Amino acid sequence: MPASSPSLCLLRLSALGDVTHVVPLVRTLQQARPGTTLHWVIDKAGHKLLEGLPGVTFHVYDKKTGVAGMRALREQLPAARFDALLQMQVAFRANLLSAFIPARRRIGYDRSRSKDLHGLFINERIADRPGIHVLDAIGSFCEPLGLKQTEVSWDLATPPEAYEWARAQWDEDGRPVLMISPCSSHQRRNWYAERYAALADHAATLGWRVVLCGGRSELERSTSDAILAAMKHPALDLVGKDTLKQLPALLARAHLLVTPDSGPMHIANAVGTKVLGLHAASNPARSGPYSDRRYCVDRYDDAARRYLHKPASALKWGTKIEFDEVMSLISVDDAVAAFERYRSDHPQ
């Protein structure tokens, strides 16, 4: 790599949690090589979250545009080849898209994580390190460049007006806030409305404010309506009322977020909010909140034994256990116990 001002292109399109994991890598690259020119090929949702990230030129690709959109993307990119492309996605669409990005070095995943012809589109690989968190795997993309990600820091470029909006949603009255973001983009990772309601009522009886948040999908609306209908105490319903730019500011106002493995889990972690993660379909050691998993419910090993008939330790790292009833392994008592662990560590 040129020592003075290398040019790099990052390719990571989705999902929101994963693009959040890329931000510490951006910080590492910028701190180690201040003159680096950084471009990032990203999807529309990721761009809405991270638009304005200092020192990064974004190029938005909409998967609905197919190959025509890939050609259009090529026209947006600098004419000169990048010194390196960091190809941080192995899905076939992303692999094909990478062929439209000119770069001398094309750095991708190790063979164990490659799929969909990933190896045909790269000429270097990161080290194979099973058993590490997704964020650390993404962070290792700087290693072929002679760097090491030793610190993890975020700045999601959330504007001041987003924090102003979040502050306007409820008045500070001294009560701690339990926020519930009930839905993942993978429906089989989602917990049940009546169980969310039972946890929320437990918190409310202890003087906590309960706030629901989420996107504008029909699933998120119907799930949140079912939670509200099952609750015995009132809750503030903010589902569908925020934008992706406002979401980090909203999550920052919570003391504890309850959510399955989802984008809001990782955004909350990035802004310093503790997370009560609900894990049965996925391994929290790989894809749970990066900074602190003390308040997560972990039924991943139980799921492995019930549905795959082997312990989690015998599974390939990253195996998803997305069966119809897998989240039923997480009981209300499990979630209440995790909530009480948080209360014990953070007396009000």
Beta strands, then each sheet from edge to edge (+ up, - down):
strand 1: 7-11
strand 2: 37-42
strand 3: 56-60
strand 4: 82-87
strand 5: 103-108
strand 6: 124-125
strand 7: 177-180
strand 8: 209-212
strand 9: 236-237
strand 10: 256-260
strand 11: 274-279
strand 12: 297-298
sheet 1: 3+ 2+ 1+ 4+ 5+ 6+
sheet 2: 9+ 8+ 7+ 10+ 11+ 12+
end
